Amino acid sequence: MKKLFFVFGLLSLFACKKENKEETTSAPDIISSKVKSHSLSLENDLSTVAGIKQEYNLVNSKITEKKLDSVGFNYECNEISGNVVYFSDQGDLKMVKHFQADSHFSSTDSYFINEGKPYFIFKDETVWSFDGGTPEKPVTKDEVTEQRFYIVDQKAVQCLEKKYILKSNSDSNPKSENVPNKEMKNCSIADLQKTFDLLMKNKARRDGAKCL
């Protein structure tokens, strides 16, 4: 099928299957919005994992409640469709979300930011495939990988990962919050930092161009 059918099908499928995740933000349908809100000042100590978690929850709740300004763009690059959104509070950038997908894969990277630098990165990847069923009613399988990076002074101090599988014909799929995290052996944000730098260079960009 055409790539456009797959991408929009993926967006609908992932939204239904992962609505109960602890990370409640999703790939946005509205690219630009302005919201009148009170200033969201830094309230937690970002030198500790506990403080980072508290600040992340605060910022994420504001995004969920649509209390932050947002602006972004869509792009097409070879077989990949992408979307980037920048969330800010009175001009102060708080989070950048980068979504990309092809026919059987999607990835969302969320960078939570203080003073222009990420202090927490949440990476959510899904690879889906057919897993039996019939031509009329096929069964699909989503292999989900979530990674969390806690960053102090531009260095990852803790990296966590969880993996689980969702099946379209199952009534007992695992919920993200019930799957235990495991410490990652390779605790590096080098590749994510390169992508973040590229996203920041494209901050003023709008729809119409190809690739980042």
C-alpha positions in Angstrom: 0.0 0.0 0.0 1.0 3.6 -0.3 3.2 5.2 2.4 0.5 7.7 3.3 -2.0 5.0 4.1 0.6 3.2 6.4 1.6 6.4 8.3 -1.9 7.5 9.0 -2.9 4.0 9.9 0.1 3.8 12.3 -0.9 7.1 14.0 -4.4 5.7 14.6 -3.2 2.3 15.8 -0.6 3.6 18.2 -3.0 6.2 19.7 -5.4 3.4 20.6 -3.0 0.9 22.0 -0.9 3.2 24.1 -3.5 5.5 25.6 -2.8 4.2 29.2 0.9 5.0 29.2 2.4 7.1 31.9 3.7 9.4 29.2 0.4 11.0 28.2 1.5 13.3 25.4 1.0 12.2 21.8 2.0 13.2 18.3 0.1 16.4 17.8 -2.5 17.1 15.1 -2.2 20.8 15.5 1.1 22.2 14.4 0.8 25.7 15.9 -1.1 27.1 18.8 -0.9 29.9 21.3 -2.1 29.5 24.8 -2.4 32.2 27.5 -0.8 30.7 30.6 0.9 31.5 33.8 4.7 31.4 33.7 6.1 27.9 34.2 9.3 28.5 36.3 11.7 25.8 37.2 10.6 24.4 40.6 12.8 21.3 41.1 16.5 20.4 41.6 17.8 19.1 38.3 21.0 17.7 39.8 19.2 14.6 41.0 17.1 11.9 39.3 14.3 12.6 41.8 14.2 16.3 40.9 14.3 15.5 37.2 11.3 13.2 37.6 9.3 15.9 39.4 10.2 18.6 36.8 9.3 16.2 34.0 5.9 15.5 35.5 5.3 19.2 36.0 6.1 20.1 32.4 4.3 17.1 31.0 1.1 17.9 32.9 1.2 21.4 31.4 1.6 20.0 27.9 -1.3 17.5 28.5 -3.5 20.4 29.7 -2.5 22.5 26.7 -1.1 25.3 28.8 2.1 25.8 26.8 2.6 27.5 23.4 3.5 25.1 20.6 4.8 25.5 17.1 6.3 23.0 14.6 6.5 21.5 11.2 6.0 18.3 9.2 8.6 16.8 6.8 9.1 14.0 4.4 12.5 12.3 4.0 12.8 9.4 1.6 10.4 6.8 3.1 10.0 8.5 6.4 7.3 11.0 7.5 8.2 13.2 10.4 6.7 15.8 12.7 8.5 18.2 15.1 6.8 20.3 17.8 8.4 22.9 20.1 6.6 23.6 23.4 7.4 26.8 25.3 6.2 28.9 28.2 6.3 32.7 27.5 9.2 32.2 25.1 11.1 29.8 27.3 11.5 26.4 25.5 10.4 23.5 27.7 10.2 20.5 25.4 10.8 19.3 21.9 9.0 16.3 20.5 10.2 14.5 17.3 8.0 11.9 15.7 8.9 9.9 12.7 7.4 6.8 11.0 7.6 4.5 8.0 5.4 1.6 7.0 6.2 -0.7 10.0 8.1 1.5 12.4 7.5 4.7 14.5 9.6 6.6 17.0 8.9 9.5 19.3 11.7 11.3 21.0 10.8 13.8 23.7 13.5 16.2 24.9 12.7 18.1 28.2 14.7 21.2 28.3 16.1 23.7 30.8 18.2 26.7 29.6 18.4 25.3 26.1 19.8 21.9 27.1 18.0 18.5 27.7 17.8 17.2 31.3 15.5 14.2 30.4 14.9 12.3 27.2 12.1 9.8 26.6 12.5 7.6 23.6 9.5 5.5 22.5 9.9 3.1 19.5 7.4 0.6 18.0 7.9 -2.0 15.3 4.7 -3.7 14.2 4.2 -6.8 12.1 1.4 -9.2 11.2 1.1 -12.1 13.6 -1.4 -14.6 12.2 -5.2 -14.2 11.9 -7.0 -14.2 8.6 -6.8 -12.0 5.5 -10.2 -10.5 6.6 -9.1 -10.1 10.2 -5.3 -10.1 10.5 -3.6 -10.0 13.9 -0.9 -7.4 14.5 1.9 -7.4 17.0 3.6 -4.3 18.3 7.1 -4.6 19.8 7.6 -1.6 22.0 10.8 -0.2 23.4 10.9 2.7 25.9 14.1 4.3 27.0 14.5 7.0 29.6 17.7 9.1 30.0 18.3 11.3 33.0 20.9 14.0 32.3 23.0 16.2 34.7 25.5 18.6 33.3 25.0 17.3 29.8 25.9 13.7 30.9 23.5 10.8 31.3 23.5 9.7 35.0 20.9 7.0 34.6 19.5 5.2 31.5 16.5 2.9 31.8 14.8 0.6 29.3 11.7 -1.5 29.1 10.3 -3.7 26.4 6.9 -5.3 25.9 4.6 -6.7 23.2 1.1 -5.6 22.3 -1.2 -7.9 20.2 -4.4 -6.7 18.5 -6.3 -9.8 19.5 -5.4 -9.7 23.2 -7.5 -8.5 26.0 -4.6 -8.6 28.5 -1.9 -6.5 26.9 0.7 -5.2 29.4 0.5 -1.5 30.4 3.7 0.5 30.3 3.5 1.5 34.0 3.4 -2.2 35.0 6.5 -3.2 33.0 9.7 -2.9 35.1 12.6 -0.8 33.9 16.1 -2.3 33.4 19.4 -0.4 33.6 20.9 0.1 30.1 24.4 -1.2 29.6 25.2 1.5 27.1 24.2 4.7 28.9 25.0 7.2 26.2 23.0 10.2 24.7 25.5 11.0 21.9 23.2 10.1 19.0 20.2 11.7 20.7 22.2 14.8 21.4 23.2 15.1 17.7 19.5 14.8 16.7 18.6 17.4 19.3 21.2 19.9 18.0 19.7 19.3 14.5 16.2 20.0 15.8 17.3 23.2 17.4 18.9 24.4 14.1 15.5 23.8 12.5 13.4 25.6 15.1 12.4 28.4 12.8 11.4 26.0 10.0 7.9 25.4 8.8 6.2 22.9 6.5 7.3 22.5 2.9 10.9 21.1 2.9 12.3 17.7 2.8 14.5 16.0 5.6 16.0 17.7 8.6 
